[in-house]
Amino acid sequence: MSSDSEQDKTASNDAPRPKSKPMSAKPAARKKARRFAVQALYQWHMTGANLTDIEAEFHAENDFKKTDTEYFHMLLHGIPSCVNDIDAGFEKYLDRDKKDLDRVELAILRVGVYELLKRLDVPYRVVINEGIELAKTFGATESHKYVNGILDKASQAIRMVEVRAHREKNKPKT
């Protein structure tokens, strides 16, 4: 479980948003939003800085032209607002205490489980694949395998119906 101090670091989902283009469903724009969100959540976790300040800093220091800025905002503010529920969605699959997780892996798992729980428009296979790609980019050498295993187990519990339907659809016909 997350400490009370982690919850105290959260900001309201009603935080002012920078002016941006409307939410895009383009995969590349979402991918960039996730990348920035992992980095921003890592910063939030390590520094305890205000989410609105972190968001403003990211917009000032990064090129958001081809980024789904609304999705970035939703991830950055949505994840801390329900961090205990998110962490509960993957903690039982860890082979160590959550406090012993690499902070990059923790941020990636939180993005993935948040999407599994709150973004039913994002297929579970996309969530897992994006988590793997984020771990390959930001994590330790083999962390993508660990993230894959945890998100796979979490998706089977959180999106049981979707996972079963996919397996049935792709079952070899005998």
For each residue, the residues with C-beta under 8 A, 3 or more apart:
1: 84 87 88 91
2: 6 7 83 84 87
3: 6 7
4: 7 8
5: 8 9 48
6: 2 3 9 10 45 80 83
7: 2 3 4 10 80 83 84
8: 4 5
9: 5 6 44 48 49 50 51 80
10: 6 7 51 77 80 81 83
11: 15 50 51 52 77 80
12: 15 77 81
13: 77 78 81
14:
15: 11 12 51 52 55 77
16: 52
17: 20 69 70 73
18: 55 56 59 69 73
19:
20: 17 64 69 70
21: 24 69
22: 70
23: 68 70 71
24: 21 29 30 68 70 71
25: 29 30 68
26: 29 30 68
27: 30 31
28: 31 32 66
29: 24 25 26 32 33 66 67 68 71
30: 24 25 26 27 33 34 68 71
31: 27 28 34 35 130 133
32: 28 29 35 36 64 66 67 68
33: 29 30 36 37 67 68 69 71 72 75
34: 30 31 37 38 71 75 111 130 134
35: 31 32 38 39 134 137
36: 32 33 39 40 58 62 64 67 72
37: 33 34 40 41 71 72 75 76 79 107 111
38: 34 35 41 42 104 107 108 111 134 138
39: 35 36 42 43 58 107 138
40: 36 37 43 44 51 54 55 58 72 76
41: 37 38 44 45 75 76 79 80 107 110 111
42: 38 39 45 46 103 104 107
43: 39 40 46 47 49 54
44: 9 40 41 47 48 49 51 54 76 80
45: 6 41 42 103 106 107
46: 42 43 103
47: 43 44
48: 5 9 44
49: 9 43 44 53 54
50: 9 11 53 54
51: 9 10 11 15 40 44 54 55 76 77 80
52: 11 15 16 55 56
53: 49 50 56 57
54: 40 43 44 49 50 51 57 58 76
55: 15 18 40 51 52 58 59 72 73 76 77
56: 18 52 53 59 60
57: 53 54 60 61
58: 36 39 40 54 55 61 62 64 72
59: 18 55 56 62 64 69
60: 56 57
61: 57 58
62: 36 58 59 67
63: 66 67
64: 20 32 36 58 59 67 69 72
65:
66: 28 29 32 63
67: 29 32 33 36 62 63 64 72
68: 23 24 25 26 29 30 32 33 71 72
69: 17 18 20 21 33 59 64 72 73
70: 17 20 22 23 24 73 74
71: 23 24 29 30 33 34 37 68 74 75
72: 33 36 37 40 55 58 64 67 68 69 75 76
73: 17 18 55 69 70 76 77
74: 70 71 77 78
75: 33 34 37 41 71 72 78 79 111 114
76: 37 40 41 44 51 54 55 72 73 79 80
77: 10 11 12 13 15 51 55 73 74 80 81
78: 13 74 75 81 82 114 118
79: 37 41 75 76 82 83 86 110 111 114
80: 6 7 9 10 11 41 44 51 76 77 83
81: 10 12 13 77 78
82: 78 79 85 86 114 117 118
83: 2 6 7 10 79 80 86 87 110
84: 1 2 7 87 88
85: 82 88 89 117
86: 79 82 83 89 90 110 113 114 117
87: 1 2 83 84 90 91 98 110 113
88: 1 84 85 91 92
89: 85 86 113 116 117 154 157 158
90: 86 87 93 94 109 112 113 150 151 153 154
91: 1 87 88 94 98
92: 88
93: 90 149 150 153 154
94: 90 91 97 98 101 150
95:
96: 100 101
97: 94 100 101
98: 87 91 94 101 106
99:
100: 96 97
101: 94 96 97 98 105 106 109
102: 105 106 139 140 143
103: 42 45 46 106 107
104: 38 42 107 108 135 138 139 140 143
105: 101 102 108 109 135 139 140 143 146 147
106: 45 98 101 102 103 109 110
107: 37 38 39 41 42 45 103 104 110 111
108: 38 104 105 111 112 131 134 135 138 139 147
109: 90 101 105 106 112 113 131 147 150 151
110: 41 79 83 86 87 106 107 113 114
111: 34 37 38 41 75 79 107 108 114 115 130 131 134
112: 90 108 109 115 116 127 128 130 131 147 151 154
113: 86 87 89 90 109 110 116 117 151 154 158
114: 75 78 79 82 86 110 111 117 118 119
115: 111 112 118 119 122 127 130
116: 89 112 113 119 124 127 151 154 155 158 159
117: 82 85 86 89 113 114 158
118: 78 82 114 115
119: 114 115 116 122 127
120:
121:
122: 115 119 126 127
123: 126 127 162
124: 116 127 128 155 158 159 162 163 166
125: 128 129 166
126: 122 123 129 130
127: 112 115 116 119 122 123 124 130 131 151 155
128: 112 124 125 131 132 148 151 152 155
129: 125 126 132 133
130: 31 34 111 112 115 126 127 133 134
131: 108 109 111 112 127 128 134 135 147 148 151
132: 128 129 135 136 144 147 148 151
133: 31 129 130 136 137 144
134: 34 35 38 108 111 130 131 137 138 139 147
135: 104 105 108 131 132 138 139 143 144 146 147 148
136: 132 133 139 144
137: 35 133 134
138: 38 39 104 108 134 135
139: 102 104 105 108 134 135 136 143 144 147
140: 102 104 105 143
141:
142: 145 146
143: 102 104 105 135 139 140 146 147
144: 132 133 135 136 139 147 148
145: 142 148 149
146: 105 135 142 143 149 150
147: 105 108 109 112 131 132 134 135 139 143 144 150 151
148: 128 131 132 135 144 145 151 152
149: 93 145 146 152 153
150: 90 93 94 109 146 147 153 154
151: 90 109 112 113 116 127 128 131 132 147 148 154 155
152: 128 148 149 155 156
153: 90 93 149 150 156 157
154: 89 90 93 112 113 116 150 151 157 158
155: 116 124 127 128 151 152 158 159 162 163
156: 152 153 159 160 163
157: 89 153 154 160
158: 89 113 116 117 124 154 155
159: 116 124 155 156 162 163
160: 156 157 163 164
161: 164 165
162: 123 124 155 159 165 166
163: 124 155 156 159 160 166 167
164: 160 161 167 168
165: 161 162 168 169
166: 124 125 162 163 169 170
167: 163 164 170 171
168: 164 165 171
169: 165 166
170: 166 167
171: 167 168
172:
173:
174:
